[in-house]
Amino acid sequence: MGVFNKMKETILEVNNFSKDFELHALNKTITACSNISFEVSKGEFLGIIGKSGAGKSTILKSIYKTYIPTTGEIIFNSEIYGNVDLAKIGDREMINLRKKEIGYVSQFLKTLPRITAIELVVHSLIESGFEKDCSYDMAKDILNQFEIKENLWDAYPNNFSGGEKLRLN
């Protein structure tokens, strides 16, 4: 009788992460997160829960390198660069990772007020390097995949429900 031993491939490891914000006008330091550690393996999902102001967005923005940790490391197993500390990686490399490997979906959809949902997706596809000719058909497939109703494709996202905005984002 054989034993099946599935090795988990860690794709993200956050070790002893802390983030402080300096409030210069008040001459104060606010600690947003302190001593956070976790791992995410390939195929896993991780939920971060907590009260408003608990630091959930701070952790995510630090993984995306919008913020730099005060202490700790954020190790990402990149297909391009291998294991890298996202807190220390260069800006060009981080931009490349954002284009190809790491995504961040804000809870707030920021769009131009007069651009339709399908135009937004087409524009994103073209910016990602897809040909303009095939981007419209790809955009339809994407909108269907994310269950955006066809009658909303020519509507302005500012009028969408919260869930529709998140899926479009």
C-alpha positions in Angstrom: 0.0 0.0 0.0 1.5 3.3 -1.1 1.3 6.6 0.8 0.5 9.7 -1.2 2.5 12.6 0.0 1.5 15.9 -1.7 4.2 18.5 -1.4 2.8 22.0 -1.1 4.5 24.7 -3.2 4.5 28.0 -1.2 3.9 30.9 -3.5 3.7 33.7 -0.8 5.3 33.8 2.6 4.9 36.8 4.9 7.2 36.8 7.9 7.1 39.1 10.9 5.4 41.8 8.9 4.8 45.2 10.6 3.8 48.5 9.2 3.9 51.9 10.9 2.7 55.2 9.5 4.3 58.5 10.6 1.8 61.2 11.2 4.2 64.1 10.9 1.6 66.9 11.5 0.7 65.2 14.8 4.2 64.0 15.6 2.8 60.5 16.1 3.5 57.0 14.8 0.5 54.7 14.2 1.0 50.9 14.0 -1.3 49.5 11.4 0.0 45.9 11.6 2.4 44.2 14.0 4.2 40.8 13.7 2.0 39.3 11.0 3.1 35.9 9.5 1.4 33.6 7.1 1.9 31.3 4.0 -0.1 30.7 0.9 0.5 27.6 -1.1 -0.3 27.1 -4.8 -4.0 26.4 -5.2 -5.0 27.8 -1.8 -7.1 30.8 -1.0 -6.5 33.0 2.1 -9.1 35.2 3.6 -8.0 38.1 5.8 -10.7 39.3 8.1 -10.9 42.0 10.8 -12.6 45.1 11.8 -12.4 48.4 9.9 -8.9 49.8 10.4 -7.4 46.5 11.5 -4.8 46.6 8.7 -6.2 44.2 6.1 -5.7 46.6 3.2 -2.3 47.6 4.5 -1.1 44.0 4.3 -2.5 43.7 0.7 -1.0 47.1 -0.4 2.3 46.0 1.0 2.2 42.8 -0.9 1.5 44.9 -4.0 4.4 47.3 -2.9 2.2 50.3 -2.6 3.5 50.4 1.0 6.9 49.3 2.2 6.9 47.3 5.5 8.5 48.8 8.6 9.8 45.3 9.4 9.6 41.8 8.0 9.7 40.2 4.6 7.2 39.3 1.9 8.6 36.4 -0.1 6.9 35.7 -3.5 7.8 32.7 -5.6 7.9 34.4 -9.0 7.9 32.4 -12.2 10.1 35.1 -13.7 12.5 35.9 -10.8 12.3 33.0 -8.4 11.9 33.8 -4.7 12.0 37.5 -4.2 11.3 39.8 -1.3 8.6 42.1 -2.6 9.6 44.8 0.0 13.1 45.0 -1.5 12.6 44.2 -5.2 13.3 47.0 -7.7 10.6 49.2 -9.2 11.0 47.9 -12.7 10.8 44.3 -11.5 7.7 45.0 -9.5 6.0 46.7 -12.4 6.8 43.6 -14.5 5.3 41.3 -11.7 2.2 43.5 -11.6 1.8 43.1 -15.4 2.3 39.3 -15.4 1.9 37.6 -12.0 0.4 39.7 -9.2 -3.0 41.3 -9.3 -4.8 43.5 -6.8 -8.5 44.3 -6.9 -9.4 47.4 -4.9 -12.8 47.5 -3.3 -13.2 50.8 -5.1 -13.6 50.8 -8.9 -12.0 53.9 -10.4 -13.1 54.5 -14.0 -13.6 57.4 -16.3 -17.2 58.5 -16.0 -18.0 58.2 -19.7 -16.4 54.8 -20.6 -18.7 51.7 -20.8 -17.9 48.4 -19.2 -16.9 46.8 -22.5 -14.7 49.7 -23.5 -13.0 49.5 -20.1 -12.2 45.8 -20.7 -11.1 46.3 -24.3 -8.8 49.2 -23.2 -7.2 46.9 -20.5 -6.7 44.1 -23.0 -5.0 46.5 -25.5 -2.8 47.9 -22.7 -1.8 44.3 -21.8 -0.6 43.8 -25.4 -3.5 42.2 -27.2 -4.4 43.2 -30.7 -7.3 45.7 -31.0 -9.0 43.5 -33.6 -9.5 40.5 -31.2 -9.8 42.6 -27.9 -13.6 43.2 -28.4 -14.4 39.5 -28.7 -12.1 38.7 -25.8 -13.8 41.4 -23.7 -17.2 39.8 -24.4 -15.8 36.4 -23.2 -14.4 38.0 -20.1 -17.6 39.9 -19.2 -19.5 36.6 -19.6 -17.0 34.7 -17.5 -17.4 37.3 -14.6 -21.2 37.2 -15.0 -21.6 40.8 -16.0 -25.0 40.8 -17.7 -25.0 41.6 -21.4 -27.4 44.5 -21.0 -24.7 46.2 -18.8 -21.9 46.0 -21.3 -22.7 49.4 -22.8 -23.6 50.9 -19.4 -21.3 53.1 -17.3 -19.7 51.2 -14.4 -20.4 54.1 -12.0 -24.0 52.9 -12.1 -23.2 49.3 -11.3 -23.9 47.6 -8.0 -21.0 47.0 -5.6 -20.6 43.3 -6.6 -20.8 44.2 -10.3 -18.1 46.8 -9.8 -15.8 44.3 -8.0 -16.3 41.7 -10.8 -15.6 44.3 -13.5 -12.5 45.6 -11.6 
